[in-house]
Each structure stands twice: as C-alpha cells, then as structure tokens.
Amino acid sequence: ASPAPGADAFRWFFFASNPPWNPTRLSLGAVRATQRELPLTLRNVHSFFAIYANIDGFSPADPACRAGRRAVSERALLDRWILSEQALTTRAVIDHMDGYRLYEATRALTDVVDALSNWYVRRSRDRFWAPGLGPDKLDAHWTLYECLTGLAGLLAPFLPFATEELWQNLVRRPRGDEAPESVHLGDYPEPDVAAIDERLSRVMGTVRELVSLGREVR
C-alpha cells in the first residue's frame, strides 16, 4: 500500500479542494487527488531541475553562472512568458490572500505550477539536454531556478514543509548566510513588475487553449 499523505498534503486539501462555504468530504483518495494537482507536480519540477543543475554544474552561487545571468528581456520568449506568469500570479495571490480568498489563491498557484511543468519544462527539455552550458541553456537554468524559489516563498503558508525543503536545497545551501535561514523567516515575495508582459501572457494563453482543444478533438 502507498504511504499515507503527509501534513502538507492535508493542508493543501483543505485549502484547495473546495471554497470554504461548500461542504468537503475527507478521504485519503481525495487528499491524494488534490496532492497530484500541485504538491507532487512541484516536487517533480524540483527533481528535474536538480538533476540537470547537477549534471551541468549550475549553481546560483557560482561566479561564472552569476556573470552569465541575463536580464529577463534578453532571454527566450518561453522564459519571458513563464516569468511574466510568475509575476502575475504573485500579484494575484497577494490580492487574494489580502482579501481572505484562500481558495482562489490556490487556483492561481495550481495554474502557474501546471504551466511551469506541462508547458515550460516540457518545451525546454531540448535546451536542458543541449551540450555545454551556453547562454540559452544558462537562461533556462536561471529561469527555472527563479520560478522554483519564487514558488517556495508564495507557497510557504500552504505547504510549509515542502517549501522549506525547496528553500534549503535551492537557496540556503548554495548562498549560505546571504539568505534567510528559513523560507518562513523571509519576506513574502513581491511581483517582479518589470517581468510582466500581459500581452505575451494573453497570446500564450490562447495558444495553450487551442492546443488543449485540439487534444480533446483528437
């Protein structure tokens, strides 16, 4: 039998399964279903990043990697899109949480993690598989790293243990005392306004919807 879901899975279930005014039936099957929506997907993206970062020797603390970190505006269209989505989601989640709309916040977070996993990572695999560590591959590493560390902060109130693991692996370990000791001791993320490209987000949203409709027809 598979192990019982942990504390994070139960927390996520109660936040994300239903709006608070709807009745919620608790079962291990239901908890596992909501766990697959975001917590497990986020873990898989983290694993993907860790594997290829280790293969390529990418580290946010490496002076060579830091020197090659390009501005968002200089990166590939796919990078600019996901970072725009991340910034828009950060803005939306803050707005929802300020209004005590936790269910709506979980929907926005689920959507951006789905976009990161099923669109960005899938369409960037060839970049991660390319030989060496050229500028485009370095951009892909930095973009995925920035998304994961941003999500660690955004999701910290919802998934305190999983986000702490992300923080320790991706931020605290490479940066040491430069970074807060815990994700729960840092400030909540602010949206990177400079990364927002609402037109690009709308266009990519339309493309993703068309692809989804095409799959349904097929």
Salt bridges, closest charged atoms under 4 A:
GLU37 OE1 - ARG107 NH2 3.17
ASP56 OD1 - LYS137 NZ 2.78
ASP56 OD2 - HIS141 NE2 2.79
ASP79 OD2 - ARG127 NH2 2.73
ASP95 OD2 - ARG101 NH2 2.92
ASP114 OD2 - ARG208 NH2 3.36
ASP136 OD2 - ARG127 NE 3.02
ASP139 OD2 - ARG70 NH2 2.41
GLU146 OE2 - ARG69 NH2 3.00
GLU146 OE1 - ARG75 NH1 2.98
ASP177 OD1 - ARG172 NH2 3.26
GLU178 OE1 - ARG175 NE 3.90
GLU198 OE2 - ARG91 NH2 3.25
